[in-house]
């Protein structure tokens, strides 16, 4: 799901010269054009009524007029919500005015405001306003609770969604396909596709007709959970499956490298007169490229063009990435040049250039990578942080640390923020070239900018410190990892033990072994495996048996600590 940032632009009420103290006055002002500029207030009419008991007809007319104005205002709010003309601040403003009107508007009016806020992506604000409704004893209906469930779904907080679902049952509402659909959507977003399928079966038992949207959400959830067989079974239950459903299953089969099944499914779809689009072909092209079947990939690309479907950047990028992955750069260049010939329709974008740069950097062809980078800028394509990270990686790999540092500084000048990968790549480059002081300086700057170092960053720093003989500082960083909530992985332990072995600090190995006592079983096993690797590295092959005995003793010792 896409996230929407809830900005606070000028509220709708600012369009009026004077902010009305009561929203009803907006409509009163519009209906008062034929009256005097300073009409008598409503209170004066009530005073007159009190003085003249025979004027009850006038009071009835006024009362009727107020009710009509209120109804007109309610319709106004609904219309604005329906057409999406309310910002968050507008919605809050009118909500506050509505709860102070007498009588309180029907729940349906409040539903329109809650729905409008939900569509803007401000899900937590929906719950805040709903709480106000509950305090004022404004009873929700099924539509209200469906909105709340949808918010839980979008926030992937279905533990609260189940509570809302329980409230629906508690209030005796008839659960419809919309409610089931939202519940299934939330479970799929939360990675519980199997449970969502059970809910779907329950819905079918209750004869609730599932919508295409529900089928699509569930099929997508099952595919992401690698339950493609269940997704296919579900699709077969649908009388008229659409292109989106077929495409999701074809894409999932291709990602699992089940290309033969994907092609069979594709031809079955075409046989049922469901026309594929560029996305469907892109999935197949990706699938063939994953297996290195470029003849088939190009064949389906040409078939797509022959059917009048214009290839997009994703189709070209799939082919280019596939060729690069198998080190067939000539093929990638041919596709890239073919893409450039479509000038006027579209040209190679940032992603395309980044794929080419990434391949060249990994091959050590930093000069050619630079040329592509400059060509991208000349074509008016502004590189993003991913492109910069890729080129910095290539420069570090080629031992061009001065150029990498210059590029690092130019990112900041262009107004692009560094990320963890930018810092981590440069830190790793410095540590590899015994520039650990520069690496530590960058590490400090990264933390100051609020970026959280990863295991890979710590691994590079610890390795660099061991290379420089600064064992105490390395141990300090190792302990700092756990303080910051990071669990040392195999890579960190490998660097740590390698450094200890090279320095001949066997005693310190046992000091570090105390830590696994506080670790989980999984981390203890990882640590033990690396201890075994450590032993093998310390002795010659003729002493392997003796080393194995040491290994068994250490494992037993660690297991004993776990039991205590």
Secondary structure in CASP SS format (residue, H / E / C, confidence):
PFRMAT SS
TARGET T0000
AUTHOR 0000-0000-0000
METHOD secondary structure of the structure
MODEL  1
X C 1.00
X C 1.00
X C 1.00
X C 1.00
X C 1.00
X C 1.00
X C 1.00
X C 1.00
X C 1.00
X C 1.00
X C 1.00
X H 1.00
X H 1.00
X H 1.00
X H 1.00
X C 1.00
X C 1.00
X C 1.00
X C 1.00
X C 1.00
X C 1.00
X C 1.00
X C 1.00
X H 1.00
X H 1.00
X H 1.00
X H 1.00
X H 1.00
X H 1.00
X H 1.00
X H 1.00
X C 1.00
X C 1.00
X C 1.00
X C 1.00
X C 1.00
X C 1.00
X C 1.00
X C 1.00
X C 1.00
X C 1.00
X H 1.00
X H 1.00
X H 1.00
X H 1.00
X H 1.00
X H 1.00
X H 1.00
X H 1.00
X H 1.00
X H 1.00
X C 1.00
X H 1.00
X H 1.00
X H 1.00
X H 1.00
X H 1.00
X H 1.00
X H 1.00
X H 1.00
X H 1.00
X H 1.00
X H 1.00
X H 1.00
X H 1.00
X H 1.00
X H 1.00
X H 1.00
X H 1.00
X H 1.00
X H 1.00
X H 1.00
X H 1.00
X H 1.00
X H 1.00
X H 1.00
X H 1.00
X H 1.00
X H 1.00
X H 1.00
X H 1.00
X H 1.00
X C 1.00
X C 1.00
X C 1.00
X C 1.00
X C 1.00
X H 1.00
X H 1.00
X H 1.00
X H 1.00
X H 1.00
X H 1.00
X H 1.00
X H 1.00
X H 1.00
X H 1.00
X H 1.00
X C 1.00
X C 1.00
X C 1.00
X C 1.00
X C 1.00
X C 1.00
X C 1.00
X C 1.00
X H 1.00
X H 1.00
X H 1.00
X H 1.00
X H 1.00
X H 1.00
X H 1.00
X H 1.00
X H 1.00
X H 1.00
X H 1.00
X H 1.00
X H 1.00
X C 1.00
X C 1.00
X C 1.00
X H 1.00
X H 1.00
X H 1.00
X H 1.00
X H 1.00
X H 1.00
X H 1.00
X H 1.00
X H 1.00
X H 1.00
X H 1.00
X H 1.00
X H 1.00
X C 1.00
X C 1.00
X C 1.00
X C 1.00
X C 1.00
X C 1.00
X H 1.00
X H 1.00
X H 1.00
X H 1.00
X H 1.00
X H 1.00
X H 1.00
X H 1.00
X H 1.00
X H 1.00
X H 1.00
X H 1.00
X H 1.00
X C 1.00
X C 1.00
X C 1.00
X H 1.00
X H 1.00
X H 1.00
X H 1.00
X H 1.00
X H 1.00
X H 1.00
X H 1.00
X H 1.00
X H 1.00
X H 1.00
X H 1.00
X H 1.00
X C 1.00
X C 1.00
X C 1.00
X C 1.00
X C 1.00
X C 1.00
X H 1.00
X H 1.00
X H 1.00
X H 1.00
X H 1.00
X H 1.00
X H 1.00
X H 1.00
X H 1.00
X H 1.00
X H 1.00
X H 1.00
X H 1.00
X C 1.00
X C 1.00
X C 1.00
X H 1.00
X H 1.00
X H 1.00
X H 1.00
X H 1.00
X H 1.00
X H 1.00
X H 1.00
X H 1.00
X H 1.00
X H 1.00
X H 1.00
X H 1.00
X C 1.00
X C 1.00
X C 1.00
X C 1.00
X C 1.00
X C 1.00
X H 1.00
X H 1.00
X H 1.00
X H 1.00
X H 1.00
X H 1.00
X H 1.00
X H 1.00
X H 1.00
X H 1.00
X H 1.00
X H 1.00
X H 1.00
X C 1.00
X C 1.00
X C 1.00
X H 1.00
X H 1.00
X H 1.00
X H 1.00
X H 1.00
X H 1.00
X H 1.00
X H 1.00
X H 1.00
X H 1.00
X C 1.00
X C 1.00
X C 1.00
X C 1.00
X C 1.00
X H 1.00
X H 1.00
X H 1.00
X H 1.00
X H 1.00
X H 1.00
X H 1.00
X H 1.00
X H 1.00
X H 1.00
X H 1.00
X H 1.00
X H 1.00
X C 1.00
X C 1.00
X C 1.00
X H 1.00
X H 1.00
X H 1.00
X H 1.00
X H 1.00
X H 1.00
X H 1.00
X H 1.00
X H 1.00
X H 1.00
X H 1.00
X H 1.00
X H 1.00
X C 1.00
X C 1.00
X C 1.00
X C 1.00
X C 1.00
X C 1.00
X H 1.00
X H 1.00
X H 1.00
X H 1.00
X H 1.00
X H 1.00
X H 1.00
X H 1.00
X H 1.00
X H 1.00
X H 1.00
X H 1.00
X H 1.00
X C 1.00
X C 1.00
X C 1.00
X H 1.00
X H 1.00
X H 1.00
X H 1.00
X H 1.00
X H 1.00
X H 1.00
X H 1.00
X H 1.00
X H 1.00
X H 1.00
X H 1.00
X H 1.00
X C 1.00
X C 1.00
X C 1.00
X C 1.00
X C 1.00
X C 1.00
X H 1.00
X H 1.00
X H 1.00
X H 1.00
X H 1.00
X H 1.00
X H 1.00
X H 1.00
X H 1.00
X H 1.00
X H 1.00
X H 1.00
X H 1.00
X C 1.00
X C 1.00
X C 1.00
X H 1.00
X H 1.00
X H 1.00
X H 1.00
X H 1.00
X H 1.00
X H 1.00
X H 1.00
X H 1.00
X H 1.00
X H 1.00
X H 1.00
X C 1.00
X C 1.00
X C 1.00
X C 1.00
X C 1.00
X C 1.00
X C 1.00
X C 1.00
X C 1.00
X H 1.00
X H 1.00
X H 1.00
X H 1.00
X H 1.00
X H 1.00
X H 1.00
X H 1.00
X H 1.00
X H 1.00
X H 1.00
X H 1.00
X H 1.00
X C 1.00
X C 1.00
X C 1.00
X H 1.00
X H 1.00
X H 1.00
X H 1.00
X H 1.00
X H 1.00
X H 1.00
X H 1.00
X H 1.00
X H 1.00
X H 1.00
X H 1.00
X H 1.00
X C 1.00
X C 1.00
X C 1.00
X C 1.00
X C 1.00
X C 1.00
X H 1.00
X H 1.00
X H 1.00
X H 1.00
X H 1.00
X H 1.00
X H 1.00
X H 1.00
X H 1.00
X H 1.00
X H 1.00
X H 1.00
X H 1.00
X C 1.00
X C 1.00
X C 1.00
X H 1.00
X H 1.00
X H 1.00
X H 1.00
X H 1.00
X H 1.00
X H 1.00
X H 1.00
X H 1.00
X H 1.00
X H 1.00
X H 1.00
X H 1.00
X C 1.00
X C 1.00
X C 1.00
X C 1.00
X C 1.00
X C 1.00
X H 1.00
X H 1.00
X H 1.00
X H 1.00
X H 1.00
X H 1.00
X H 1.00
X H 1.00
X H 1.00
X H 1.00
X H 1.00
X H 1.00
X H 1.00
X C 1.00
X C 1.00
X C 1.00
X H 1.00
X H 1.00
X H 1.00
X H 1.00
X H 1.00
X H 1.00
X H 1.00
X H 1.00
X H 1.00
X H 1.00
X H 1.00
X H 1.00
X H 1.00
X C 1.00
X C 1.00
X C 1.00
X C 1.00
X C 1.00
X C 1.00
X H 1.00
X H 1.00
X H 1.00
X H 1.00
X H 1.00
X H 1.00
X H 1.00
X H 1.00
X H 1.00
X H 1.00
X H 1.00
X H 1.00
X H 1.00
X C 1.00
X C 1.00
X C 1.00
X H 1.00
X H 1.00
X H 1.00
X H 1.00
X H 1.00
X H 1.00
X H 1.00
X H 1.00
X H 1.00
X H 1.00
X H 1.00
X H 1.00
X H 1.00
X C 1.00
X C 1.00
X C 1.00
X C 1.00
X C 1.00
X C 1.00
X H 1.00
X H 1.00
X H 1.00
X H 1.00
X H 1.00
X H 1.00
X H 1.00
X H 1.00
X H 1.00
X H 1.00
X H 1.00
X H 1.00
X H 1.00
X C 1.00
X C 1.00
X C 1.00
X H 1.00
X H 1.00
X H 1.00
X H 1.00
X H 1.00
X H 1.00
X H 1.00
X H 1.00
X C 1.00
X H 1.00
X H 1.00
X H 1.00
X H 1.00
X C 1.00
X C 1.00
X H 1.00
X H 1.00
X H 1.00
X H 1.00
X H 1.00
X H 1.00
X H 1.00
X H 1.00
X H 1.00
X H 1.00
X H 1.00
X H 1.00
X H 1.00
X H 1.00
X H 1.00
X H 1.00
X H 1.00
X H 1.00
X C 1.00
X C 1.00
X H 1.00
X H 1.00
X H 1.00
X H 1.00
X H 1.00
X H 1.00
X H 1.00
X H 1.00
X H 1.00
X H 1.00
X H 1.00
X H 1.00
X H 1.00
X H 1.00
X H 1.00
X H 1.00
X H 1.00
X H 1.00
X H 1.00
X H 1.00
X H 1.00
X H 1.00
X H 1.00
X C 1.00
END
